[in-house]
Amino acid sequence: MKDGGGTLRAWLQASRLPSQSYIALPLLLGQVVAVHMRGGALDLGTLVGVQLFGVLDQLFIVYANDWADQETDRHNRTATLFSGGSRVLVEGRLSPRALGFAAAVCAGALLALSLGLALVRGAPLLVPLAVAALGLLWAYSYPPLRLSYRGGGELLQMVGVAGVLPLYGYIAQGGDFSRFPWALVALLLPTHLACAIATALPDEPSDRESGKLTLPARVGGERAAWVIVALNGLTLALAPWGLGVLGLSAGVGLLVPAGATLAVLLVRPAPPGSRRIPLRVAAAITATLATVALPLIGLAVP
C-alpha cells in the first residue's frame, strides 16, 4: 500500500474527522455573530460554503501535517486519538506522495471556494483570510519557519482557530469588519491556546527526541497541565466581557468548561502512554469546545 493511493479506510484514518469540530464550531460561531449583529437570517448557501471551507481546511491541515511530521511520528510510541498524527504514513497505509497531493488539492479547492464566496458575497477579505489559514499551517510545519519545532506552534494554532476562522465566517455572512466583536476573540484565545498545548501532551517524549519545541516537551506534562488550567481560568474570567458584547450573560453554562478544566488537574499523574493521558486531553478539549458552544447556543436559541 505504501506506493499506492490507499483504501477508503486508510483515507478516513488520514482525515481524522473528529478534529473537524475544532474548525466547524468557530466558523459557525462567526456566521451566527454576523447575523446577530446585522439582523436577518443566515444565508443558507453561504452557510454551506463556509462549512465546506472548514472541511477543506481541516483536511489540508491533517494531510499536510502528517507529511511534514512523518519522521517525528515514526519515533512516537505514545500516540493517542488526539495526537501523534493519523499514523497512515508510519503504518505504510498511504504513500507520502498521495498524501502530499491530497493536501495540495485541498489547499487549491479552499482558495477557489474562497474566491467564489468573495465574488458572490462581495467580500474580498475572504481571500486573504483563506491565504492566512494556509499560511499558518505552513509556518507551523514547514521551512523556513517551522515554528512547531522552534517554539510558538501552539500560538499559531490559537490565532488560526480563535481568530481567522470566526472572522472568516463573520465576513462571509455579511458582517461589518469595523463592528467585529474582538472581545469575543479575546475570550476564545486563551482556551484555544490551552487546547493546542493539551493535544501535544501525549507526544512529549517523541517531540523532545525530535527537537519539536512544544510546551510539554520544554517544561514537562505536569507543568504544562497547570498552564492549561491557568489559560482556561483566564477565559472564564474574560467570559462576562466577551459574552457581554453580544448581549449574553455568563450563566450556569460556564460550569461545563469550569468542570472540564478542573478535571485536567484531577486526572493526575498522566504521563504519556498512560491510560489517564487521553482523559486529560479530552477534558481540555471539552473545556474549549464548550466555551465556543456557549455563545453559539446563546445566539442561536431565542
Salt bridges, closest charged atoms under 4 A:
ASP43 OD1 - ARG121 NH1 3.90
ASP69 OD2 - LYS212 NZ 2.89
GLU71 OE2 - ARG74 NE 3.49
GLU204 OE2 - ARG208 NH2 2.74
GLU222 OE1 - ARG268 NE 3.94
GLU222 OE2 - ARG280 NH1 3.03
